[in-house]
Amino acid sequence: MSKKKFEVFENETINDCLERMEKEGYIPVKRMEVPIFSEQMVNGKVEIEPTGRKIVFEGKLNTN
């Protein structure tokens, strides 16, 4: 079974990503939201804060 991960790009909708998966012959089997963190200086200390998220789909090769 062949799997591949597809990230929803910044200027792309979820549907655009799903269509791209379909064109490559994959069907979505899992959706993940991965947090994005950045380092911020607060009162002389470095603090890590969440600044966003990226959506990643795991696709399985469609054998039908």
Protein Blocks (a to p, Z undefined) as FASTA:
>chain_A
ZZddddddfkbcfklmmmmmmmnopacfbdcdddddddddeehiacdddfbdcddddddd
dfZZ
